[in-house]
């Protein structure tokens, strides 16, 4: 896909590293995470701080070549949509039988090498996280991505469980989709270097 130019930094990047925005019929700026909405789009690099800057400096007006409504809560909306995107993939993994919960089951997947992604609740204890990290090291699975952005209560809602603390995604396409969605969210929040 052809590179796009960020309306804030003026740098060209791959669309995968950016967020597309369109204008609705009422001239409101709308995030288009899937890049499928009709109309002329403008692009901002996938960083919350840059979307905040675009709103503050009226970059969307320049991008759309006219007056548009870019609400101050637009950065929050994008964050919520990115988090929802990741959680929706996690819900699909549960329905497909690719999301396993419970410390003992997750530990078993770690030790068998059948794990693709490890998820901890953000409020999980260091003890449980440490034991699973040790299991990954012993099993030589240092490349397994580990995420801990969502509270246990949110994981409970998505997975239909009670007291979800640790989740393992088995090897499958949904694990890769979840990982990609989480990396996108982490980049947006400035939690990664790139």
C-alpha positions as CSV (number, residue, x, y, z in Angstrom):
1,X,0.0,0.0,0.0
2,X,1.2,3.5,-0.9
3,X,2.7,5.6,2.0
4,X,0.5,8.4,3.4
5,X,1.5,11.8,4.7
6,X,0.8,12.6,8.4
7,X,-1.1,16.0,8.6
8,X,0.9,16.8,11.8
9,X,4.5,15.7,11.1
10,X,4.3,15.9,7.3
11,X,6.2,12.6,7.2
12,X,5.3,9.8,4.9
13,X,4.6,6.4,6.6
14,X,2.9,3.1,5.8
15,X,-0.9,3.3,6.4
16,X,-0.4,0.4,8.9
17,X,1.5,3.0,11.1
18,X,-1.2,5.6,10.8
19,X,-4.8,6.3,11.6
20,X,-7.2,7.5,8.9
21,X,-9.9,10.0,9.6
22,X,-12.9,11.0,7.5
23,X,-15.5,13.7,7.7
24,X,-19.1,12.8,8.3
25,X,-22.0,14.7,6.6
26,X,-22.1,17.1,9.6
27,X,-18.4,17.9,9.2
28,X,-17.4,15.9,12.3
29,X,-14.0,14.2,12.2
30,X,-14.5,10.4,12.5
31,X,-11.7,7.8,13.0
32,X,-11.7,5.1,10.4
33,X,-9.5,2.4,11.9
34,X,-10.4,-0.2,9.3
35,X,-9.8,2.3,6.4
36,X,-13.1,1.4,4.7
37,X,-15.3,4.5,5.3
38,X,-16.2,6.5,2.1
39,X,-14.9,9.9,1.5
40,X,-11.6,11.7,1.4
41,X,-9.4,10.7,4.3
42,X,-6.6,12.4,6.1
43,X,-3.9,10.6,8.0
44,X,-2.2,11.0,11.4
45,X,0.7,8.9,12.7
46,X,-0.5,6.3,15.2
47,X,0.4,8.4,18.4
48,X,-2.1,9.9,20.8
49,X,0.1,12.9,21.2
50,X,0.0,13.6,17.5
51,X,-3.8,13.4,17.4
52,X,-4.0,15.7,20.4
53,X,-1.7,18.1,18.4
54,X,-3.9,17.8,15.3
55,X,-7.0,18.8,17.3
56,X,-5.2,21.7,19.1
57,X,-3.6,23.2,16.0
58,X,-6.6,22.7,13.7
59,X,-4.6,20.4,11.4
60,X,-7.8,18.6,10.5
61,X,-9.1,21.9,9.0
62,X,-6.0,22.1,6.8
63,X,-6.2,18.4,6.0
64,X,-9.8,18.5,4.9
65,X,-9.4,22.0,3.3
66,X,-12.2,23.5,5.2
67,X,-13.8,24.0,8.7
68,X,-14.4,20.7,10.5
69,X,-15.4,19.7,14.0
70,X,-12.5,17.8,15.7
71,X,-13.7,17.3,19.3
72,X,-11.2,17.6,22.1
73,X,-12.1,14.0,23.1
74,X,-11.1,12.6,19.7
75,X,-7.8,11.1,21.2
76,X,-9.9,9.3,23.9
77,X,-12.3,8.0,21.3
78,X,-9.4,6.6,19.2
79,X,-8.0,5.0,22.3
80,X,-11.3,3.4,23.1
81,X,-11.8,2.1,19.6
82,X,-8.3,0.6,19.4
83,X,-8.8,-1.1,22.8
84,X,-12.2,-2.4,21.6
85,X,-10.6,-3.7,18.4
86,X,-8.2,-5.8,20.5
87,X,-10.9,-7.0,22.9
88,X,-13.1,-8.0,20.0
89,X,-10.4,-10.3,18.7
90,X,-9.9,-11.7,22.2
91,X,-13.7,-12.5,22.3
92,X,-13.4,-14.2,18.9
93,X,-10.5,-16.3,20.2
94,X,-12.6,-17.4,23.2
95,X,-15.5,-18.4,20.9
96,X,-13.0,-20.3,18.7
97,X,-11.6,-22.2,21.7
98,X,-8.2,-20.4,21.2
99,X,-8.3,-18.5,24.5
100,X,-7.4,-20.5,27.6
101,X,-7.8,-19.0,31.1
102,X,-6.7,-20.1,34.6
103,X,-3.2,-20.2,35.9
104,X,-2.7,-24.0,35.8
105,X,-4.1,-24.3,32.2
106,X,-2.0,-21.3,31.0
107,X,1.1,-22.7,32.7
108,X,0.5,-26.1,31.0
109,X,0.3,-24.3,27.6
110,X,3.5,-22.4,28.4
111,X,5.4,-25.7,29.3
112,X,4.0,-27.5,26.3
113,X,5.2,-24.7,24.0
114,X,1.6,-24.4,22.5
115,X,1.2,-20.7,23.5
116,X,1.3,-17.8,21.1
117,X,0.4,-14.9,23.3
118,X,0.3,-14.5,27.1
119,X,-2.1,-12.0,28.6
120,X,-2.0,-10.9,32.3
121,X,-4.7,-8.7,33.9
122,X,-3.1,-5.3,34.7
123,X,-4.0,-5.9,38.3
124,X,-2.5,-9.4,38.4
125,X,0.0,-10.2,41.2
126,X,3.7,-10.1,40.5
127,X,4.0,-13.7,41.8
128,X,1.8,-15.3,39.1
129,X,3.3,-13.2,36.4
130,X,6.8,-14.1,37.6
131,X,6.0,-17.8,37.6
132,X,4.7,-17.7,34.1
133,X,7.7,-15.6,32.9
134,X,9.9,-18.2,34.4
135,X,8.0,-20.9,32.5
136,X,8.5,-19.0,29.3
137,X,12.3,-18.8,29.9
138,X,12.5,-22.5,30.8
139,X,10.6,-23.5,27.7
140,X,12.8,-21.1,25.6
141,X,9.8,-19.1,24.5
142,X,11.3,-15.7,24.9
143,X,9.6,-14.5,21.7
144,X,6.1,-15.0,23.0
145,X,4.5,-11.6,23.4
146,X,3.2,-10.7,26.8
147,X,0.5,-8.0,27.4
148,X,-1.0,-6.5,30.5
149,X,-3.1,-3.5,29.5
150,X,-6.6,-4.6,30.6
151,X,-7.9,-5.0,34.1
152,X,-9.2,-8.4,35.2
153,X,-12.8,-7.1,35.2
154,X,-12.5,-6.1,31.6
155,X,-11.1,-9.5,30.7
156,X,-14.0,-11.1,32.7
157,X,-16.5,-9.2,30.5
158,X,-14.9,-10.2,27.3
159,X,-14.2,-13.8,28.1
160,X,-17.4,-14.5,30.1
161,X,-15.4,-15.6,33.2
162,X,-15.0,-14.6,36.8
163,X,-11.7,-13.5,38.2
164,X,-9.7,-13.7,35.0
165,X,-6.0,-13.1,35.8
166,X,-4.0,-15.0,33.1
167,X,-5.0,-15.8,29.5
168,X,-3.1,-17.8,26.9
169,X,-3.8,-17.7,23.2
170,X,-3.0,-20.9,21.4
171,X,-1.3,-21.0,18.1
172,X,-3.8,-19.8,15.5
173,X,-4.6,-16.8,13.3
174,X,-6.5,-15.0,16.0
175,X,-3.4,-14.9,18.2
176,X,-1.6,-13.0,15.5
177,X,-4.5,-10.6,15.0
178,X,-4.7,-10.0,18.7
179,X,-1.0,-9.3,18.9
180,X,-1.2,-6.8,16.0
181,X,-4.1,-5.0,17.6
182,X,-2.3,-4.8,20.9
183,X,0.9,-3.5,19.3
184,X,-1.1,-0.8,17.5
185,X,-2.8,0.2,20.8
186,X,0.6,0.3,22.6
187,X,2.1,2.4,19.9
188,X,-0.8,4.8,20.1
189,X,-0.4,5.1,23.9
190,X,3.4,5.7,23.5
191,X,4.3,2.4,25.3
192,X,6.7,1.3,22.5
193,X,9.7,3.0,21.0
194,X,8.4,2.9,17.4
